[in-house]
Amino acid sequence: MKNGLKRANMPNFPYHLLFSIHGQGVRILVLRHHRRHPRYGMSRK
């Protein structure tokens, strides 16, 4: 995805996580529903 973000789908649920990896840590930016507007949460840093 853009800006170094990665996406993780959640099996059996209509949600996915947008996250980024920083060193040895992970920053979760947004948990969003699959039917939400596709740009939702993309402006977060």
Secondary structure, 3 states (H helix, E strand, C coil): CHHHCEEEECCCCCEEEEEEEECCEEEEEEEEECCCCCCCCCCCC
